[in-house]
């Protein structure tokens, strides 16, 4: 129970990686704020709602607060943070997991798609971090985790808008880690070494089970980050496998989607070198 009685606020928590992180944190004793857009299931390609995940958290013996949240709405983000803090009395961790995909050359990226990935990825992460930081500083404890990769300029081609948004999240994490360290508050970026099984990879045909790891690897890596006192591990950008190896994990076979088949690793940034255009939205 490494996160006993901590409160973890997770965006994009109704399915996929967000759901896996929510359940992993709950198993370790945390209470969960399940924040996402889906309140009522109406798309068979995207099953799961905030209430479904909240019930799963409660079945593990922990408290859950389901909040319908469009992270592009800054006023709604600020209100959600205040609602969560009022409900639980504190917020110990923020996981900025909600995201939008758009992989394309600059010439093939409409301005509205640039605005979409910027709004959902970097802007929302900034707004939510800005909202939770006063609570964390006041209680002198806090973790912020951005689901974003280490900055790698070689990954920009064919992903220009997406890399701006994702690297922006990482740069905000670096800023917070430095600025808030005196208050026992830190921030990290976290990114997978391989493709992860999710409704994004499934619905957009991004490989098959032999190419993926289970979302549990990111969930376990997130727990490993949150389990340390914020001041004990300086904020930085992590790859999930690298982080878990530093925690003593050596066998990653349990994360394979196809037993016995280890999926290929991305370049260090975690961004695939591809010209394929996909839109998670």
N, C-alpha and C positions, 0 to 999 in steps of 0.2 A: 504493500500500500504506500508506494513512494510519493503519491500526490494526495495523501489523506487530507480532506476538508479544504483543498484548494478549489478555486472557481476558475474554470477555463471557458473562455468565450471563443467560439469557432464559427467562422463564416463558411458558406458553402457546405453546411453540415448535414444536409438532408440525404446525401448519397455519397458513394465513392470514397475518395480519400478523406473528406471531411467527416463522414460517418465513421470510418475506421479509426480516425484520431479520437473522435468523441468516445467511442466504446473502449478504446485502449486506455484513455485517461480515466474513464469511469471505473474500469477494473482496478486501477491503481488508487482509487479512493476519491477522485475529483467529482465535484458537481459541475454540470455542463450547461452552458448557454448554447442552444442549438439555433443558429441564425442562418436563414436561407430564404429564397424566394418562394419555394414550393410549400404551400399550406394545404392544398388539395391536389391529389394526383390526377392529372388530366393528360398526360403524355406517356404512352406505353414505352417509349424509347428512354424515358427518364423516370423510372419508378422511384418511389420514396418521398416522404414529406418530413417536415420538421417534427410533426407530431409522432410519426412512426419512430424516429430516432429518439425522441424524448422518452417514449415508452420503453425502448430498449435500454436506455440509460437507467430508468427507474427500475427495470427488471433486474438490474445489477446491484440494486440497493442504494443508488445515489439519486440526488435531486437533479431535476432538469427543468429548464425554462426555455420553451419554444418561442422564438420571435421571428415573425415574417419580416424579412429585410431585403430590400433592393439596395445593394451597396453603392449604387450610383447616386443615391439620394443622401446628401451629406447631413441634412437635418434628421432624416430617419436613422442614420448611423449614430449620430450624437444622442438621439432619444433612446436608441436601443442600449447604448452603453449606460445611460443613466437608469434605465429600467432594470438592467441586470445588476448594477451596483446597489440599487435600492432593494431589489428582491433578495440578494444574497449577502449584502453588506460589504462586499469587496469584489474585486476582479484581480486574480493573480496571474492570469496568462491570456494573451490574445493570439489566436492563430489566424493569420490572414491567408485563408485557403481559397476563397472564391476567386475564380479566374475565367478569362475569355481567351480563346485561341484564334490567331489569324496568322498563318504562315504564307507569306507571299512576297514577291519583289516589291520594291517601293512603287514602281509604275503600275503594279496590279493591286494596289491597296487604296480603295476609296477613302476619302477623308472620314466618312462616317465609321468605317472600320477602325481607323486610327483612333478616333474618339472613343469607340467602344472598348478597345483593349486598354487604352489609357485610363478610362473612367473606372472600369471594373478592377483592373490590376493595380496600377500604382496610385491613382487618386484615392480610391476607396481605402487602400491600405494606409495611406497617409492620414486620411480623415479619422479612421478608427484608432490608429495609434495616437493621434493628437487628442482624441477624446478620452482614451484610457490612461494616458500618462499622468494626469493630475491625481487620479485615484491611486496609481501605483507609487508615485512619489510620496504621497501623503502616508501610505501604509508602509513605505520603505521596503517594498517587495514587488517585483514584477518581471515577467518574461513576455517578450513579443517575438513571434516567429513569423517570418515571411516565407511563403512557399515560392522561393525564387532562387535562381542559380548564382554561382560566383560570376563576376563580371569577366567576360571573355570576348574581346572585340572580333575574334575570328569567327564567331557564331552569328554575326550580324547579317551577312548576306543572305537573302531570301527569307529573312525573318525581321526586317527592319523595325516595323511598328511593334511587333511582339517583344523584341529584345529591348527596345527603349522602355517599354512598360515593365518588363520583368527585372531588368537591371536596375531600373529606378527603385523598385521595391527593395532590392539588395542594398542600394546606396542609402536609402532611408534607414534600414536596419543598422548599417555602419554608423550613421550619424547618431541614432538613438543610443547605441552601445557606448559611444564616447561621451555624449552629452549627459546621460542619466546615470552613469556608473557610480557617482558619488552617493546616489540615493538607493543603491542596491537594486537597480533596475537595469536589465540588459535586453539586447535584441540580437537575433540570429536570422540568417537566411538558410533555408534547407531545400535541397533539390535531390531527385533520385539519380542513381548511377545508371539505371536502365529505364525503359518505358514501363509505365505502371498500368495494370489492368483497371480501367475505369470506363464510365459510359462515354467519355470523350474518345478514348482509344477504340472502343467497340463500335460506336455509332459512326465514326469517321474512317473506319477500316485501317487504323494505324497498326498494321501488323496483326499477329495472332498470338495465342497463348505462349508459343515458343519464344516470342519477343518480349514478354512482359514478366514483371514480378507483381506479386500481390500488394495491394495498398497497405497491408500490415507492416511492411518494412518502413514506410514513412511514418506510420503511427508509432512504431516502436522507437524510431529515431526521435520523434517529437517528445515522447515520454522521457527519453534519456536527457534531452535538453532541459525539460521542465523539472526533472528530479533533482537537479543541482541548485544550490543557493545561487542566485543571480551573480553575486560577486565572485563566485568560485571559478567561473569559466568565462573569460572575456568574449564578447560578442564577435561573431565572424560568419562567413559564408561556408556552409558545410555541404558535402555530398553524403547522402544517407549511409552508404556502406562504409565510408571513411569514419563517420561518427560512431557507428556501431562497432567497428573494429577497435576504435579507441576505448570502447567500453568492454572489450574482451570477447566480442562475438566473432567467431571464426567460421561457423557453418551457416551459409545463407540458403541452403537447399530448401528450407521450409517456406521460403518466399517464392519459389518457382511456381508459375502457373501450370506449366507442363512438367510433371515430376521427372527428374533426371536430366532436364534440359536447362542449362544456364543461359539466360538471355544475353544478347550482346550489350556491351556497355556503351553509353554515349561518350563523346568527347568530354573533357573536364567540365565544360559549362553545363552539360546536361541537355543541350539543345541539339536535336538531330539535324544533320546537314541534308536538308531536303528542300525541294521547290514546291512540294505539295501544299495546296491551299486548303485550310480547314477553318471552320468557324464554329467554336463551341457554343456560341450563343444560338 
